[in-house]
Amino acid sequence: MKAIVNSKFYDFKNYREDSYILFDEKILKIGSMKEFTSIRKKTY
């Protein structure tokens, strides 16, 4: 699994700034950076 952090994301419906994208071959999850930092603390 890979992550793109601090990104801007637009899916033709919603525009999100300061987001992260988790993906493998497909996008698995998109969320705010606040949420991502809590995920990182649990993982490491």
ZAVOGU-754464 format. One record per atom (N, C-alpha, C, O, CB): residue number from 0; residue in three letters; x, z, y. Coordinates in nm, 4 decimals. Last residue first. Glycine has a CB too. Example, Ala and Ser with C-alpha at 12.3 -4.5 7.8 and 13.67 -1.06 7.14 Angstrom:
ZAVOGU-754464
SITE    nr   rest          x          z          y
SITE     1    SER     1.2850     0.7080    -0.2250
SITE     1    SER     1.3670     0.7140    -0.1060
SITE     1    SER     1.2900     0.7870     0.0030
SITE     1    SER     1.3409     0.8039     0.1138
SITE     1    SER     1.4084     0.5725    -0.0598
SITE     0    ALA     1.3190     0.7800    -0.5690
SITE     0    ALA     1.2300     0.7800    -0.4500
SITE     0    ALA     1.3200     0.7800    -0.3300
SITE     0    ALA     1.4236     0.8465    -0.3319
SITE     0    ALA     1.1308     0.9046    -0.4473
//
This chain:
ZAVOGU-754464
SITE    nr   rest          x          z          y
SITE    43    TYR     0.2657     1.3463     0.2948
SITE    43    TYR     0.4071     1.3842     0.2915
SITE    43    TYR     0.4204     1.5310     0.2806
SITE    43    TYR     0.5320     1.5827     0.2764
SITE    43    TYR     0.4807     1.3351     0.4136
SITE    42    THR    -0.0172     1.3396     0.2902
SITE    42    THR     0.0599     1.2594     0.1953
SITE    42    THR     0.2034     1.3085     0.1827
SITE    42    THR     0.2578     1.3124     0.0723
SITE    42    THR     0.0593     1.1137     0.2372
SITE    41    LYS    -0.1116     1.4959     0.4980
SITE    41    LYS    -0.1540     1.5287     0.3620
SITE    41    LYS    -0.0667     1.4589     0.2581
SITE    41    LYS    -0.0444     1.5129     0.1497
SITE    41    LYS    -0.3005     1.4901     0.3415
SITE    40    LYS     0.0019     1.3643     0.7149
SITE    40    LYS     0.0380     1.5042     0.6910
SITE    40    LYS     0.0003     1.5456     0.5493
SITE    40    LYS     0.0729     1.6227     0.4866
SITE    40    LYS    -0.0310     1.5962     0.7934
SITE    39    ARG    -0.1267     1.1137     0.6991
SITE    39    ARG     0.0181     1.1233     0.6764
SITE    39    ARG     0.0598     1.2661     0.6459
SITE    39    ARG     0.1448     1.2878     0.5595
SITE    39    ARG     0.0951     1.0718     0.7981
SITE    38    ILE    -0.3880     1.1871     0.7695
SITE    38    ILE    -0.3626     1.1319     0.6362
SITE    38    ILE    -0.2139     1.1443     0.6035
SITE    38    ILE    -0.1785     1.1815     0.4916
SITE    38    ILE    -0.4083     0.9831     0.6279
SITE    37    SER    -0.3487     1.2612     1.0333
SITE    37    SER    -0.3922     1.3643     0.9388
SITE    37    SER    -0.3734     1.3166     0.7951
SITE    37    SER    -0.3454     1.3979     0.7070
SITE    37    SER    -0.5397     1.4020     0.9635
SITE    36    THR    -0.2773     1.0150     1.1400
SITE    36    THR    -0.1788     1.1231     1.1418
SITE    36    THR    -0.2201     1.2356     1.0486
SITE    36    THR    -0.1335     1.3002     0.9897
SITE    36    THR    -0.1604     1.1768     1.2838
SITE    35    PHE    -0.5204     0.8730     1.1070
SITE    35    PHE    -0.4008     0.8341     1.0317
SITE    35    PHE    -0.2977     0.9459     1.0290
SITE    35    PHE    -0.2360     0.9695     0.9251
SITE    35    PHE    -0.3389     0.7082     1.0916
SITE    34    GLU    -0.6909     0.9912     1.2931
SITE    34    GLU    -0.7226     1.0022     1.1511
SITE    34    GLU    -0.5983     0.9717     1.0664
SITE    34    GLU    -0.5744     1.0377     0.9653
SITE    34    GLU    -0.8384     0.9065     1.1138
SITE    33    LYS    -0.5626     0.9069     1.5229
SITE    33    LYS    -0.5810     1.0503     1.4988
SITE    33    LYS    -0.6088     1.0751     1.3514
SITE    33    LYS    -0.5559     1.1693     1.2924
SITE    33    LYS    -0.6962     1.1066     1.5855
SITE    32    MET    -0.5873     0.6309     1.5092
SITE    32    MET    -0.4559     0.6892     1.4843
SITE    32    MET    -0.4646     0.8403     1.4635
SITE    32    MET    -0.3813     0.8967     1.3925
SITE    32    MET    -0.3618     0.6578     1.6001
SITE    31    SER    -0.8863     0.5306     1.3304
SITE    31    SER    -0.8143     0.5697     1.4522
SITE    31    SER    -0.6801     0.6328     1.4154
SITE    31    SER    -0.6620     0.6819     1.3040
SITE    31    SER    -0.8991     0.6685     1.5370
SITE    30    GLY    -0.8954     0.2682     1.0754
SITE    30    GLY    -0.9379     0.3905     1.1417
SITE    30    GLY    -0.8555     0.4190     1.2658
SITE    30    GLY    -0.7664     0.3421     1.3021
SITE    30    GLY    -0.9291     0.5070     1.0464
SITE    29    ILE    -0.9616     0.0909     0.7833
SITE    29    ILE    -0.9276     0.0815     0.9248
SITE    29    ILE    -0.9771     0.2091     0.9903
SITE    29    ILE    -1.0887     0.2535     0.9635
SITE    29    ILE    -0.9904    -0.0466     0.9924
SITE    28    LYS    -0.8661    -0.0020     0.4520
SITE    28    LYS    -0.9251     0.0940     0.5456
SITE    28    LYS    -0.8745     0.0672     0.6862
SITE    28    LYS    -0.7601     0.0264     0.7060
SITE    28    LYS    -0.8926     0.2389     0.5036
SITE    27    LEU    -0.7930    -0.2311     0.3107
SITE    27    LEU    -0.8565    -0.1202     0.2408
SITE    27    LEU    -0.9272    -0.0242     0.3354
SITE    27    LEU    -1.0339     0.0284     0.3041
SITE    27    LEU    -0.7542    -0.0454     0.1601
SITE    26    ILE    -0.7607    -0.5751     0.3037
SITE    26    ILE    -0.7707    -0.4585     0.3918
SITE    26    ILE    -0.8505    -0.3508     0.3196
SITE    26    ILE    -0.9617    -0.3756     0.2729
SITE    26    ILE    -0.8376    -0.4957     0.5289
SITE    25    LYS    -0.5758    -0.6904     0.0164
SITE    25    LYS    -0.6921    -0.6933     0.1049
SITE    25    LYS    -0.6864    -0.5709     0.1950
SITE    25    LYS    -0.6155    -0.4746     0.1658
SITE    25    LYS    -0.8259    -0.6971     0.0236
SITE    24    GLU    -0.3430    -0.6272    -0.0977
SITE    24    GLU    -0.3716    -0.7703    -0.0884
SITE    24    GLU    -0.4916    -0.7932     0.0029
SITE    24    GLU    -0.5078    -0.9011     0.0598
SITE    24    GLU    -0.3979    -0.8305    -0.2287
SITE    23    ASP    -0.3346    -0.3800     0.1020
SITE    23    ASP    -0.2531    -0.4178    -0.0119
SITE    23    ASP    -0.2593    -0.5700    -0.0154
SITE    23    ASP    -0.1860    -0.6353     0.0589
SITE    23    ASP    -0.3037    -0.3512    -0.1485
SITE    22    PHE    -0.3559    -0.1727     0.3949
SITE    22    PHE    -0.3848    -0.2924     0.3171
SITE    22    PHE    -0.2900    -0.3041     0.1993
SITE    22    PHE    -0.1813    -0.2463     0.1974
SITE    22    PHE    -0.3756    -0.4171     0.4048
SITE    21    LEU    -0.4794    -0.0042     0.6736
SITE    21    LEU    -0.4172     0.0100     0.5426
SITE    21    LEU    -0.4545    -0.1121     0.4605
SITE    21    LEU    -0.5711    -0.1513     0.4564
SITE    21    LEU    -0.4618     0.1423     0.4714
SITE    20    ILE    -0.4335     0.0091     1.0106
SITE    20    ILE    -0.4923    -0.0745     0.9068
SITE    20    ILE    -0.4129    -0.0498     0.7792
SITE    20    ILE    -0.2919    -0.0721     0.7765
SITE    20    ILE    -0.4915    -0.2271     0.9470
SITE    19    TYR    -0.5175     0.2054     1.2987
SITE    19    TYR    -0.4291     0.1729     1.1878
SITE    19    TYR    -0.5064     0.0874     1.0887
SITE    19    TYR    -0.6293     0.0924     1.0832
SITE    19    TYR    -0.3736     0.3017     1.1197
SITE    18    SER    -0.5420     0.1899     1.6623
SITE    18    SER    -0.5940     0.1996     1.5261
SITE    18    SER    -0.4837     0.1782     1.4237
SITE    18    SER    -0.3721     0.1384     1.4571
SITE    18    SER    -0.7060     0.0982     1.5044
SITE    17    ASP    -0.5669     0.1445     1.9456
SITE    17    ASP    -0.4988     0.2607     1.8881
SITE    17    ASP    -0.5514     0.2901     1.7474
SITE    17    ASP    -0.5986     0.4000     1.7184
SITE    17    ASP    -0.5171     0.3844     1.9788
SITE    16    GLU    -0.8915    -0.0084     1.9739
SITE    16    GLU    -0.7533     0.0098     2.0180
SITE    16    GLU    -0.6986     0.1340     1.9508
SITE    16    GLU    -0.7746     0.2190     1.9044
SITE    16    GLU    -0.7434     0.0212     2.1737
SITE    15    ARG    -1.1246    -0.2318     1.8494
SITE    15    ARG    -1.0674    -0.0982     1.8372
SITE    15    ARG    -0.9232    -0.1001     1.8866
SITE    15    ARG    -0.8434    -0.1841     1.8452
SITE    15    ARG    -1.0745    -0.0482     1.6907
SITE    14    TYR    -1.4257    -0.3925     1.8725
SITE    14    TYR    -1.2886    -0.3950     1.9212
SITE    14    TYR    -1.2366    -0.2527     1.9173
SITE    14    TYR    -1.2973    -0.1625     1.9752
SITE    14    TYR    -1.2792    -0.4555     2.0655
SITE    13    ASN    -1.6633    -0.5543     1.6596
SITE    13    ASN    -1.6067    -0.4326     1.7182
SITE    13    ASN    -1.4635    -0.4571     1.7637
SITE    13    ASN    -1.3894    -0.5330     1.7012
SITE    13    ASN    -1.6113    -0.3164     1.6172
SITE    12    LYS    -1.7138    -0.8198     1.5959
SITE    12    LYS    -1.8239    -0.7297     1.6267
SITE    12    LYS    -1.7730    -0.6093     1.7049
SITE    12    LYS    -1.8332    -0.5681     1.8041
SITE    12    LYS    -1.8946    -0.6844     1.4980
SITE    11    PHE    -1.4839    -0.9531     1.5391
SITE    11    PHE    -1.5937    -1.0326     1.5949
SITE    11    PHE    -1.7190    -0.9500     1.6227
SITE    11    PHE    -1.8197    -1.0041     1.6684
SITE    11    PHE    -1.6282    -1.1454     1.5007
SITE    10    ASP    -1.2965    -0.7548     1.4936
SITE    10    ASP    -1.3577    -0.8210     1.3781
SITE    10    ASP    -1.4811    -0.9031     1.4170
SITE    10    ASP    -1.5723    -0.9202     1.3361
SITE    10    ASP    -1.3958    -0.7173     1.2732
SITE     9    TYR    -0.9908    -0.6508     1.6148
SITE     9    TYR    -1.1186    -0.7100     1.6541
SITE     9    TYR    -1.1746    -0.7865     1.5353
SITE     9    TYR    -1.1072    -0.8743     1.4815
SITE     9    TYR    -1.1023    -0.8036     1.7783
SITE     8    PHE    -0.7555    -0.4065     1.7000
SITE     8    PHE    -0.8263    -0.4763     1.5935
SITE     8    PHE    -0.9607    -0.5264     1.6440
SITE     8    PHE    -1.0352    -0.4526     1.7084
SITE     8    PHE    -0.8454    -0.3846     1.4718
SITE     7    LYS    -0.4308    -0.3103     1.7706
SITE     7    LYS    -0.5599    -0.3449     1.8295
SITE     7    LYS    -0.6293    -0.4338     1.7278
SITE     7    LYS    -0.5683    -0.5268     1.6749
SITE     7    LYS    -0.5447    -0.4167     1.9709
SITE     6    SER    -0.2298    -0.0418     1.6326
SITE     6    SER    -0.2718    -0.1809     1.6496
SITE     6    SER    -0.4042    -0.1908     1.7243
SITE     6    SER    -0.4780    -0.0933     1.7387
SITE     6    SER    -0.2838    -0.2494     1.5139
SITE     5    ASN    -0.0800     0.1720     1.5281
SITE     5    ASN    -0.0890     0.1494     1.6731
SITE     5    ASN    -0.1311     0.0063     1.7052
SITE     5    ASN    -0.0749    -0.0579     1.7939
SITE     5    ASN     0.0454     0.1800     1.7400
SITE     4    VAL     0.0320     0.0252     1.2154
SITE     4    VAL    -0.0112     0.1363     1.3009
SITE     4    VAL    -0.0069     0.0962     1.4479
SITE     4    VAL     0.0599     0.0003     1.4866
SITE     4    VAL     0.0772     0.2601     1.2772
SITE     3    ILE    -0.0292    -0.0923     0.9035
SITE     3    ILE     0.0029    -0.1376     1.0385
SITE     3    ILE    -0.0525    -0.0300     1.1307
SITE     3    ILE    -0.1711     0.0022     1.1245
SITE     3    ILE    -0.0580    -0.2824     1.0709
SITE     2    ALA     0.0883    -0.0181     0.5778
SITE     2    ALA     0.0086     0.0192     0.6949
SITE     2    ALA     0.0618    -0.0499     0.8195
SITE     2    ALA     0.1828    -0.0638     0.8379
SITE     2    ALA     0.0087     0.1719     0.7146
SITE     1    LYS     0.0484    -0.0742     0.2231
SITE     1    LYS     0.1213    -0.0842     0.3490
SITE     1    LYS     0.0285    -0.0481     0.4636
SITE     1    LYS    -0.0937    -0.0475     0.4488
SITE     1    LYS     0.1798    -0.2261     0.3686
SITE     0    MET     0.0844     0.0000    -0.1173
SITE     0    MET     0.0000     0.0000     0.0000
SITE     0    MET     0.0890     0.0000     0.1236
SITE     0    MET     0.1924     0.0667     0.1271
SITE     0    MET    -0.0961     0.1217    -0.0002
//
